[in-house]
């Protein structure tokens, strides 16, 4: 069925030279640095958030050699390096290429792939083969080099966590097959699991052709009629339609230990379980060199892998034998990472704010820290300006700095409740945010 979809030849966008899209996409990468108030910024794409310890070491070397030494997690499970010198581009690219973190210079900003971070660890399907295949297909497609740095692929293990992020192309595991969703629409298409990665690439290439005249960055930016035609064309080639709304809110991994089916084939009880992973959250997504090194050493000791989540957390797969998980969590908690859902930092996020960003109206990270209190039902995100860089999806509390204080509103998908405005009063701000989260 998928053979009827357009082939992966270069699209008119990539073959036609300069366009509105190519000229306006300011998303940073590792070859195109972004100038910020605290120095240049590089965004290193980590498809699926999956890192082995050697590549994690390379990122730390890059942060310490060229930047301020810290590593910042993004809302797509990528890593940002800040405080870079503008002359570091060549050395940074060489280091990352040698580490295998930059497999294609032409596609480095197109490798935006999020994946369910607990896939294969708690009884859910593993997504590693899909991730490897899709990343290889994207890097091997001349057309895909024209995808903007905002275009997003998602690989969901069936629990709906990354499906809730509103990706442009989503694959969802379901039984022996998978579902393909284009944009945020309710209509999906059932296809064989083995055809999923190629179907995702072909859908992205079809988007590029549809976007040729509109200059759209993402599926949601297409005019309504063009988007409907795109979904219809992909559906006609893909398979049986399935109607299922996109989840409004993601069920994110809770900090602590994760248990799953026992990995030992010699286990006598079919239902035996073991600690298969540990999860930590990172306050405001910012990791010191010591914290990053501790996480890397923990991964090297146990499962030899790190998974960065789109919610600025990290999963360390195991297995963890005996008291290994409890010991690891104790060390990580002592280093300042969040290891239990009861932490007051759970669900708290913020953009970089002032002084790192010239557009920010306040130091929202300091304000978020000052307002930390009892764990709220809803996540809260603090933004230094109306751009709301890195904000979450689904249902959340939106706190935006304004010239006269802060504006606080309850967001439910595309809906937003009337905001409350708090003038410059830290105590009143903390109380209003806490009440909104509850």
C-alpha angles and dihedrals in degrees: 000000000000092000087077091066118095114279123250098259116138111286122235088257094059094037097046101065123226119019139163089267096052093045097050106040103109097170108136124236135166094278095040109048124199119227112230133171091261094049134280120332128215125194114206113201113225106186109223088357088269118150133167116216094256092057090044088054090052091054091052091049089051092049093049097040099045108015145029093295097248128110122218123204118217133211089259097054093259130128127243124201115204137190092041123162112243090235095058098084098102095044093045093050091049093050093049093045091053089051093052093248095117107046095160126025090198093054104035094113093041095061093094104144125149122190136187101274095212095049111141093004103087103031095287122123118280114244100193095107092050092048095049092046096047094047090050092048093049092049090047096051117091089200094053090062086075094060111114122244087251098059110106136201120196129197111197123190091211100273093099097235101126092026084070091061094079098239121182093237121020130184116198122193113231121169111302092341140040143234125237118211123188113205119323098315124128094236118093134170128229115228136163112279092236091059095050102097094046091046089053092052093046090051090053091050090048088053090055091055091047091048095051095100100030099048090224118171096200139017091259089057094061118104110263095251093047091048091050091050090049093052091046093050093049092045093051089057100034111054148258115359121239123189114216127143118239111254111263096213130027121234098227125202111271117229113259137049125342121209127200143156114318111265095209112099089203092063109123097209114068090208096051113133135194138187101277100175146354125226129207132180121219116223106245088345093276120132127191119218090255093052093047091048092050092051091048092049090049091052092048090052096050127015099357092231142093125201117200111207129216087240094063095260135116131229118203110198119216151146094231112197126207111334094345095113094049091047093049092048091050091055093045092049090050088054091058101262123134111253103163132049089234092071113118087229092064109120096005118129138162142178118248091269127179131010093021095053124048092206094057117104095203147010093268094174092060090045091050090051092049091051096048110127140134115356110271129218091233130047117249127211125195118208128188094210143006093278090075093201112206096007119164127250133238117022119358146131113262118208115184126181114233131184090264103036133296136322116214124195140165112239122202108181106289093352125088126191119226107281130243117223121215120190122217098302113122095198093050090045093053092047093049092049092048091050092049092050092050 
